[in-house]
Amino acid sequence: MHTTKFTARAVKRLPSIVCRWNSTTVEPPPAGGHLPSIATSQVLRTTRDSALRTPGLAFADEDASGPSRTIIGGRETRKMNTYQAVRDAMSIALSKDDTAVVFGEDVAFGGVFRCTMGLSEEFGRERVFNTPLTEQGIAGFGIGLALMGHTAIAEIQFADYIYPAFDQLVNEAAKIRYRSGGQYNVGGLTIRTPTMSVGHGGLYHSQSPEGFFMGASGLKVVIPRSPIQAKGLLLGSIRDPNPVIFMEPKILYRSAVEQVPIDDYELPLGKAEVLVPGSDLTLLTWGTPVYHCETALHMLNSPSPALEALVPASLRSAKVELIDLRSILPWDVETITESVKRTGRLVIVHEAGMTAGVGAEISAEVQKRCFLKLDAPVKRVTGWDTPVALQYEKFHIPDAIRVLDAIVETLAY
């Protein structure tokens, strides 16, 4: 066993050595680190000007046939997090549509995540009300309301519990228009549900079930990344002539904050958004992983000393195109394939497991349409094909390091 011995002379020098070791000549890192987080993300629109210039944003009081009036002057914004933006969207829907109702487990009390806070007091218990704890019943009741001409906004308290409603959604809601030959439909049905990991949700509160609905022709599936997106896409979903499953990343309810226009507006369904333009690789994701991907791009361009040996200098200047898919069904084939034809490389990131996930469908279609343009195999970075681990949830989700590794591997192929 090795033991360090200090001489008397060395002991006298210890204070000066300690002082040098604790020297303030090197600036200590900030508490949150140098890497971007959700709070400091550059994809969030934290100013009024940037919020009002959100691509695709269409205000309800604008004439779509005339010139756009989406001008800075005359429009107000308010700082909101995601759950406040979701609530704002439902408040607008209820105030402008007398047939609209909001229902689900505990929604009259504000809901688990407070997305319906105060709505029952504002619009009455006949329009915002609690249901029994039965997801199948909630979906079936919503289908019945929509068939009778109502706008039904149902909440499944967690996406993990949407499975009991699977038969109602896939066998009934998705097929009613086809079954009736277009004579009647349930286009007024919107199913809201919190989704994705929360850090400690485990197998029953951190699942990402969007991929299970990809084969359900007749449904739409939407996942927003931020408050502006949540409000605009939710209003678009409520007014869309098809039943929509609207999945809200639960970890973003409070962590994502933007300046959100207070007026009634919509964002288009079925349309992806290019967040960071690039020419060397396409990085495709949706929901919470948008922010992990942004962190990975920062690591690629400016790796920490611990990562420098793992990120070749020749790759650090690569221009990566970051795309938020937003609509999972239908997904924006044109935007994705156009990007991949330019970049020649594609990395897909999602929290759900790899096998038969959304990334598998996108990979197959991209391979068919872009085969001669690909410079590397399509890469998928996903959750593992296991139940979401509770204690080890951090190791289950595709974090920034795993995304970085996939980017480096694909660029170097």
HUFEN-V59342 format. One record per backbone hydrogen bond with DSSP energy under -1.0 kcal/mol. CO is the residue of the C=O (numbers start at 1). NH is the residue of the N-H. Records with the same first field share a line. If there is no record, write none. Layout:
CO=NH + NH
This chain:
7=11
8=12
9=13
13=17
14=18
15=19
16=20
17=21
18=22
20=23
30=33
45=259
47=51
48=52
51=54
54=57
58=266
59=62
63=66
69=71
72=75
76=262
78=260
80=258
81=85
82=86
83=87
84=88
85=89
86=90
87=91
88=92
89=93
90=94
91=95
92=96
93=97
97=100
101=153
102=129
103=155
104=131
106=111
107=110
110=116
111=114
114=117
116=119
118=122
119=123
120=124
124=127 + 128
127=102
129=104
132=134
134=138
135=139
136=140
137=141
138=142
139=143
140=144
141=145
142=146
143=147
144=148
145=150
146=149
151=101
152=190
153=103
154=192
158=161
159=162
162=165
163=166
165=169
166=170
167=171
168=173
169=174
172=176
175=179
176=180
177=182
178=181
180=183
186=189
188=152
189=244
190=154
191=246
192=156
193=248
194=159
195=250
202=206
207=196
209=212
210=213
211=214
213=216
215=217
216=219
220=245
221=328 + 329
222=247
226=230
227=231
228=232
229=233
230=234
231=235
232=236 + 267
233=237
234=238
235=239
243=220
244=191
245=222
246=193
248=195
249=252
250=253
252=256
253=83
258=80
260=78
264=60
266=58
273=324
276=322
281=321
282=347
283=323
284=349
285=325
287=290
288=291
289=293
290=294
291=295
292=296
293=297
294=298
295=299
296=300
297=301
298=302
304=307 + 308
307=310 + 311
312=315
315=318
319=280 + 281
321=283
322=275 + 276
323=285
324=273
325=327
326=223
329=221
331=333
332=336
333=337
334=338
335=339
336=340
337=341
338=342
339=343
340=344
344=375
345=282
346=379
347=284
348=381
352=383
354=357
357=361
358=362
359=363
360=364
361=365
362=366
363=367
364=368
365=369
366=370
370=373 + 374
379=348
381=350
384=386
390=393
392=395
393=396 + 397
397=399
399=403
400=404
401=405
402=406
403=407
404=408
405=409
406=410
407=411
408=412
